Amino acid sequence: MTSGQSFPHVAPFAGSAASRYFPETHHSLSGRFLHYWLSHDGAVLFGPPISEPFSTTNGDGTGRRYLVQYFRNARMEYHPELKNPKFEVSLGALGREYLERQVSCAESYASCSRKVARRSVAAITGRIVSLNCSMRSARSRTVSVTRPISCVKP
């Protein structure tokens, strides 16, 4: 889900009870995310952080922005609207989001492939894949149509 994204590193620092630095990923963990990580065996389940916290939409369809932080195996989200400290941090639905992108990619690929004899992925740039659909005409010329679709590389 983070393919093509680069997250700026933070300068190393001495860890404390309130924050930790992970030299293997050059990222840190603090606040509510650190508390959740510690109380849910984060070292084993989530792995180290691969980003710093940042604000983004999480794809839930509401358009609301959430504070999120990515880990090797998870994405944590801060939901202050839940008003209960036990539930303010939750895990992002990465599996659902991944499958939705795969279906979107497969549908776009299938609609293109109905018209063509040969298909190829032309370029991958972050999360946008350009699908190059080519077909041979009766005169053996190649006609190409390139259109961007939102999906990840299968």
SVG drawing of the C-alpha trace seen along z (x, -y; Angstrom):
<svg xmlns="http://www.w3.org/2000/svg" viewBox="-19 -16 40 27">
<polyline fill="none" stroke="black" stroke-width="0.4" points="0.0,0.0 3.0,-2.3 4.6,-1.3 6.1,-4.4 5.8,-6.5 8.9,-7.8 8.7,-8.9 11.4,-11.3 13.6,-9.9 14.1,-11.5 17.4,-12.1 18.4,-9.5 17.6,-10.3 17.8,-8.5 14.6,-6.8 12.5,-7.4 9.3,-6.2 7.4,-8.7 9.2,-8.0 11.3,-5.4 13.7,-5.6 14.1,-2.6 17.5,-2.7 16.6,0.1 13.9,-2.1 15.1,-5.6 11.6,-6.4 10.1,-6.9 7.1,-6.1 5.4,-8.2 2.2,-9.2 -1.0,-7.2 0.6,-5.1 3.4,-4.1 1.0,-3.2 -1.1,-1.0 2.0,0.6 3.3,1.5 0.0,2.8 -0.7,5.0 2.7,6.7 3.7,4.3 7.2,5.6 5.8,9.0 2.5,8.1 3.1,4.7 6.9,4.5 8.8,1.2 7.4,-2.1 8.2,-2.9 6.8,-6.4 6.2,-9.2 2.6,-10.2 0.9,-12.2 -2.6,-13.3 -4.4,-11.6 -7.8,-10.2 -8.1,-6.5 -10.4,-5.5 -13.5,-5.0 -15.6,-7.1 -16.2,-9.9 -13.5,-12.2 -12.3,-12.9 -8.6,-13.2 -7.0,-11.1 -3.6,-11.0 -2.0,-7.7 1.4,-6.0 2.6,-3.1 4.4,-0.1 6.1,2.9 2.8,4.9 0.1,2.4 -1.3,-1.1 -2.5,-2.8 -5.1,-5.4 -6.1,-8.0 -9.9,-8.5 -10.6,-11.2 -14.3,-11.1 -14.6,-7.8 -14.0,-9.6 -12.9,-6.5 -9.2,-6.2 -9.4,-2.4 -10.7,-2.8 -9.1,-6.1 -6.3,-4.2 -7.3,-1.4 -5.7,0.5 -6.4,-0.5 -8.3,1.9 -5.3,2.5 -6.5,5.9 -9.9,4.5 -8.2,1.6 -5.7,3.9 -8.5,6.1 -10.6,3.1 -7.6,1.9 -7.0,5.4 -10.7,5.5 -10.4,2.0 -7.3,3.0 -8.7,6.3 -11.9,4.6 -9.9,1.9 -7.6,4.6 -10.5,6.7 -12.3,3.8 -9.1,3.0 -8.3,6.6 -11.6,7.2 -10.5,4.8 -6.9,5.9 -4.8,8.9 -1.8,7.9 -1.6,6.2 1.4,4.8 1.9,2.7 3.8,-0.3 4.9,-2.1 4.4,-2.0 4.6,-5.4 3.7,-5.2 0.1,-3.9 -0.9,-4.8 -0.3,-2.1 -0.5,-3.0 -2.0,-0.2 -0.9,0.0 -3.4,1.7 -2.3,2.5 -4.0,4.2 -3.0,5.3 -5.3,3.9 -6.0,5.7 -3.0,3.8 -0.6,5.0 -0.2,1.6 0.0,1.3 -2.6,-1.0 -1.9,-1.9 -4.1,-3.4 -2.7,-4.3 -4.9,-5.2 -4.1,-5.5 -5.9,-3.3 -5.6,-3.2 -4.2,0.1 -1.1,1.7 1.2,4.0 -0.2,7.5"/>
</svg>
